[in-house]
């Protein structure tokens, strides 16, 4: 920890390190052993083959794994990638998952299951490995694509999707849209008419009803999700090259935010890097907007302190949530939690050391962001 934390009362850093976090947006872990190539492909957001002259271990997230995950698996910090992967292979996927997830200190997972879910542990599997609650967040686009795959006439699509969504979310705690990936966030925010939905569904279904990217239908999915009433997450910013980063600025959602405000449904902006300041502005201005800096924290590694500091600039502290956005290797779940704790302790500890905040205020903010805000938004109780 940085030197300013040496001035903090005993127990301050420990309290943050031991806090039971609520990870409000995360995916499952892989349950099978990973080759070096498979592991490396899962610690980068690039979808291109890794060139032979480099390794994703030579990155902020790679160095963070070797520094912070290696000791959890019984290795010295700063070991080589070869040593790390050999140790991981000897332990096996189940034991590595158990150790890394257990050491994360996450006390509740909200698992988004819409992307490659068949390759990962679902909510029940995550709960079994960790011994803590795990609930589901349902991806709107996945439900719609399943409706199409099951067979549906264009005129019946709107009703069939609504029925499927209600059925699919009987026990879910949230919804998610990846409109940023499919058409960008600069879509018409108004709900489409039924005639527009039928016409768009006809075009989509006549082409085979595969990957859904029609802006009219995506708008319909979002507004049907708002009618469902569960907290609605939006991918924003950083992700794989399938997303056009220029069109994933959260400021593009302002029209939808204002139209959706009367519904009272919380809108949660996920990841946000490099648009964390824009997300903070929206959370400051609109009561229905929340955000996190998950994914960015893991991938900025030693620089994650700066990212967390920027997330605390203008947004009310009741509007910011913790997320790891871990996907695949449990290292990403562990790092999301560990790096966030470290960054939060350094940032708010610095405010205390400078005489700007009291210790009580610093702990209050850490608890709010780490767990309490998510418990309120998703009605988790406790």
C-alpha positions in Angstrom: 0.0 0.0 0.0 1.1 3.6 -0.5 2.7 5.5 2.3 -0.4 7.6 3.1 -2.1 4.4 4.3 0.6 4.1 7.0 -1.1 7.1 8.6 -4.5 5.3 8.8 -5.9 3.7 11.9 -5.1 0.1 12.4 -7.8 -2.0 10.7 -8.7 0.4 8.0 -7.0 -1.4 5.1 -7.9 -4.8 6.7 -11.6 -3.8 6.8 -11.6 -3.1 3.1 -9.6 -6.3 2.3 -12.1 -8.4 4.3 -15.3 -6.7 3.0 -17.8 -9.2 1.4 -18.2 -7.6 -2.0 -21.3 -7.9 -4.2 -20.1 -8.5 -7.8 -23.0 -7.0 -9.7 -21.8 -8.0 -13.2 -19.7 -11.1 -13.7 -19.6 -14.2 -15.8 -18.9 -17.8 -14.7 -15.5 -19.5 -14.6 -14.2 -22.2 -16.9 -14.6 -25.6 -15.3 -12.0 -27.4 -17.5 -8.2 -27.2 -17.6 -6.8 -24.6 -20.0 -3.8 -24.9 -22.4 -1.4 -22.0 -22.4 -2.9 -20.8 -25.7 -6.5 -21.0 -24.3 -5.5 -19.2 -21.1 -3.7 -16.4 -23.0 -6.7 -15.9 -25.3 -8.9 -15.4 -22.2 -6.7 -12.7 -20.6 -7.0 -10.3 -23.5 -10.0 -8.6 -25.1 -8.5 -9.0 -28.5 -10.2 -11.6 -30.7 -7.2 -12.0 -32.9 -4.6 -14.8 -32.7 -1.7 -13.9 -30.3 1.4 -13.2 -32.4 4.3 -15.7 -31.9 6.6 -12.8 -30.8 4.5 -11.7 -27.8 2.5 -13.0 -24.9 -0.5 -11.4 -23.1 1.4 -12.0 -19.9 3.5 -8.9 -20.9 0.6 -6.5 -20.1 -0.9 -4.9 -17.0 -3.3 -7.8 -16.5 -0.6 -10.4 -17.1 1.7 -8.8 -14.6 -1.1 -8.5 -12.1 -1.8 -12.2 -12.4 1.9 -13.0 -11.8 2.0 -10.6 -8.8 -1.3 -11.2 -7.1 -2.6 -14.6 -8.2 0.6 -16.6 -8.0 0.7 -16.5 -4.1 -2.9 -17.7 -4.0 -1.8 -20.8 -5.9 1.3 -21.3 -3.7 3.9 -19.6 -5.8 6.2 -16.6 -5.2 5.1 -13.3 -6.6 6.6 -12.3 -10.0 7.1 -15.9 -11.1 7.4 -16.6 -14.8 4.3 -17.4 -16.9 5.7 -20.9 -17.4 5.9 -21.5 -13.7 2.5 -20.1 -13.1 0.8 -22.1 -15.8 2.6 -25.3 -14.7 1.4 -24.8 -11.1 -2.2 -24.1 -12.3 -2.1 -27.3 -14.4 -0.9 -29.4 -11.5 -3.7 -28.0 -9.3 -6.4 -28.5 -11.9 -9.2 -26.2 -12.8 -11.5 -27.0 -9.9 -8.8 -26.4 -7.3 -7.6 -23.2 -9.0 -11.1 -21.9 -9.2 -11.7 -22.8 -5.5 -8.6 -21.0 -4.3 -8.9 -17.9 -6.5 -12.6 -17.4 -6.0 -12.4 -18.0 -2.3 -9.5 -15.5 -1.9 -11.5 -12.9 -3.8 -13.8 -12.3 -0.8 -16.8 -11.8 -3.1 -19.9 -12.5 -1.1 -22.6 -12.5 -3.8 -22.3 -13.0 -7.6 -24.7 -11.7 -10.2 -23.9 -13.9 -13.2 -24.6 -12.8 -16.7 -25.2 -16.0 -18.7 -25.8 -14.8 -22.2 -22.4 -15.1 -23.7 -20.8 -18.6 -24.2 -22.7 -19.7 -21.1 -22.3 -23.4 -22.1 -18.6 -23.1 -21.5 -18.8 -21.6 -18.0 -20.2 -22.4 -14.6 -23.7 -20.9 -14.2 -25.1 -19.5 -11.1 -25.6 -22.8 -9.4 -22.1 -24.0 -10.3 -20.6 -20.7 -9.0 -22.5 -21.0 -5.8 -21.3 -24.6 -5.3 -17.7 -23.7 -5.8 -17.7 -20.6 -3.7 -20.4 -21.3 -1.0 -21.9 -17.9 -1.5 -25.1 -16.8 -3.3 -25.1 -16.5 -7.1 -28.0 -15.1 -9.1 -28.6 -14.6 -12.7 -28.7 -11.6 -15.0 -30.4 -12.4 -18.4 -29.2 -10.9 -21.7 -32.0 -9.5 -23.8 -30.5 -10.3 -27.2 -29.9 -14.0 -26.3 -33.6 -14.4 -25.4 -34.7 -12.9 -28.7 -32.3 -15.0 -30.7 -33.7 -18.1 -29.0 -37.3 -17.1 -29.8 -36.2 -16.9 -33.5 -34.4 -20.2 -33.3 -37.6 -21.9 -31.9 -39.6 -20.6 -34.9 -41.7 -17.5 -34.9 -43.8 -15.5 -37.4 -42.9 -11.8 -37.8 -46.3 -10.6 -36.5 -46.0 -12.8 -33.4 -42.4 -11.8 -32.5 -43.3 -8.9 -30.1 -45.6 -11.1 -28.0 -43.4 -14.2 -28.2 -40.4 -12.2 -27.0 -42.3 -10.7 -24.1 -43.6 -14.1 -23.0 -40.2 -15.7 -23.3 -38.5 -12.8 -21.4 -41.0 -13.1 -18.5 -40.5 -16.8 -18.3 -36.8 -16.7 -18.6 -36.5 -14.1 -15.8 -38.7 -15.7 -13.2 -35.8 -16.0 -10.8 -33.4 -13.5 -12.4 -32.4 -10.3 -10.7 -31.4 -8.2 -13.7 -31.3 -7.8 -17.4 -28.5 -6.7 -19.8 -28.3 -5.3 -23.3 -25.3 -5.4 -25.6 -26.8 -2.9 -28.1 -23.3 -1.2 -28.0 -22.0 -4.3 -29.8 -24.9 -4.7 -32.2 -25.7 -1.3 -33.5 -24.0 1.3 -31.2 -25.6 3.4 -28.5 -26.5 6.2 -31.0 -29.9 4.6 -31.7 -33.3 6.3 -31.7 -34.2 6.2 -28.0 -38.0 6.1 -28.5 -39.9 2.8 -28.4 -40.7 1.5 -31.9 -44.3 1.0 -33.0 -45.7 -2.5 -33.3 -45.8 -2.1 -37.0 -42.1 -1.2 -37.1 -41.3 -4.2 -34.9 -43.2 -6.5 -37.2 -41.5 -5.1 -40.3 -38.1 -5.4 -38.8 -38.7 -8.9 -37.4 -39.8 -9.9 -40.9 -36.5 -8.8 -42.4 -34.5 -10.4 -39.6 -36.4 -13.7 -39.6 -36.3 -14.0 -43.4 -32.5 -13.8 -43.2 -32.4 -16.7 -40.8 -32.9 -14.9 -37.4 -29.3 -15.3 -36.3 -27.2 -12.5 -34.7 -29.6 -9.7 -33.9 -28.3 -6.3 -34.9 -31.4 -4.5 -36.2 -31.7 -1.1 -34.3 -35.5 -1.3 -34.3 -35.6 -4.7 -32.7 -32.9 -3.8 -30.3 -34.9 -0.8 -29.2 -37.9 -3.0 -28.8 -35.9 -5.4 -26.6 -34.8 -2.6 -24.4 -38.3 -1.1 -23.9 -39.7 -4.6 -23.3 -37.0 -5.0 -20.7 -38.0 -1.7 -19.1 -41.6 -3.0 -18.9 -40.2 -6.1 -17.1 -39.0 -3.8 -14.4 -35.7 -5.4 -13.5 -32.5 -3.4 -13.3 -31.2 -3.0 -16.8 -27.4 -3.2 -17.5 -25.8 -1.8 -20.7 -22.4 -2.6 -22.0 -20.4 0.7 -22.3 -16.9 1.3 -23.6 -14.0 -1.2 -23.4 -14.5 -4.6 -24.9 -13.4 -6.8 -27.8 -13.0 -5.4 -31.3 -16.6 -6.3 -32.1 -17.6 -3.1 -30.4 -17.1 0.3 -32.1 -15.7 2.3 -29.3 -16.7 5.6 -30.9 -20.4 4.5 -30.7 -20.2 3.1 -27.1 -19.8 6.5 -25.3 -22.5 6.5 -22.6 -23.4 10.1 -23.4 -25.2 8.7 -26.5 -27.7 7.1 -24.1 -28.9 10.4 -22.7 -32.1 10.4 -24.8 -33.0 6.9 -23.6 -32.1 7.7 -20.0 -34.5 10.7 -20.0 -37.3 8.7 -21.7 -36.9 5.8 -19.3 -36.7 7.9 -16.1 -40.4 7.8 -15.4 -40.3 3.9 -15.3 -38.0 4.1 -12.2 -36.0 1.2 -13.6 -32.3 1.5 -12.7 -30.0 1.7 -15.7 -26.5 0.4 -15.0 -23.6 1.4 -17.2 -21.0 -1.4 -17.2 -17.2 -1.1 -17.5 -17.2 2.5 -19.0 -13.5 2.7 -19.6 -12.3 5.0 -21.2 -15.6 6.9 -20.6 -15.7 6.6 -16.8 -15.9 10.4 -16.4 -18.9 10.6 -18.9 -20.6 7.8 -16.9 -20.0 9.7 -13.7 -21.6 12.8 -15.2 -24.7 10.9 -16.2 -24.9 9.3 -12.7 -24.6 12.7 -11.2 -27.4 14.2 -13.4 -29.9 11.4 -13.6 -31.4 9.5 -10.6 -32.0 6.3 -12.7 -28.3 6.0 -13.8 -25.6 3.9 -12.0 -22.2 2.8 -13.2 -19.1 0.7 -12.5 -15.5 0.5 -13.8 -15.4 -3.3 -13.8 -13.2 -5.0 -16.5 -11.1 -1.8 -16.7 -9.8 -2.3 -13.2 -8.4 -5.7 -14.0 -6.9 -4.7 -17.4 -5.3 -1.5 -16.1 -3.6 -3.5 -13.3 -1.0 -1.3 -11.5 -2.8 1.8 -13.0 -6.2 0.8 -11.6 -5.8 3.3 -8.8 -6.1 6.1 -11.2 -9.3 4.6 -12.8 -11.0 4.1 -9.4 -10.0 7.7 -8.4 -11.7 9.1 -11.6 -14.8 7.1 -10.9 -15.1 8.9 -7.5 -14.9 12.4 -9.0 -18.4 13.7 -9.7 -20.8 10.8 -9.3 -22.8 10.6 -6.0 -21.3 7.7 -4.1 -24.7 5.9 -3.9 -24.6 5.6 -7.7 -21.3 3.6 -8.1 -21.1 -0.2 -7.9 -18.4 -2.8 -7.8 -18.0 -5.3 -10.7 -15.2 -7.6 -11.7 -16.7 -8.7 -15.1 -14.6 -11.8 -14.7 -15.0 -14.2 -17.6 -13.3 -17.6 -17.9 -10.2 -17.9 -15.8 -10.9 -17.3 -12.1 -7.8 -15.0 -12.1 -10.0 -12.3 -13.6 -12.6 -12.6 -10.8 -9.9 -12.5 -8.2 -8.0 -9.6 -9.7 -11.2 -7.6 -10.2 -11.8 -7.8 -6.4 -8.2 -7.5 -5.2 -7.3 -4.5 -7.4 -10.5 -2.7 -6.6 -9.9 -3.1 -2.9 -6.3 -1.9 -3.2 -7.3 1.0 -5.3 -10.2 2.0 -3.1 -8.0 1.8 0.0 -5.4 4.0 -1.6 -7.8 6.6 -3.0 -10.0 7.1 0.0 -7.1 6.6 2.4 -5.3 9.4 0.6 -8.4 11.7 1.1 -8.2 10.9 4.8 -4.4 11.5 5.0 -4.9 14.9 3.3 -7.6 15.9 5.8 -10.4 16.0 3.3 -12.4 13.0 4.6 -12.8 11.4 8.0 -12.0 7.7 8.4 -15.7 7.0 8.9 -16.6 8.7 5.6 -13.9 6.7 3.8 -15.2 3.4 5.2 -18.8 4.4 4.4 -18.0 5.0 0.7 -16.0 1.8 0.5 -19.0 -0.2 1.9 -21.5 1.6 -0.4 -19.6 0.9 -3.6 -18.4 -2.5 -2.6 -21.7 -3.9 -1.5 -24.5 -1.7 -0.2 -25.4 0.0 -3.4 -25.8 -3.3 -5.3 -27.9 -4.7 -2.4 -30.3 -1.8 -2.7 -30.5 -1.7 -6.5 -31.0 -5.4 -6.9 -33.1 -5.8 -3.7 -30.7 -8.3 -2.2 -31.5 -7.6 1.4 -28.9 -7.9 4.1 
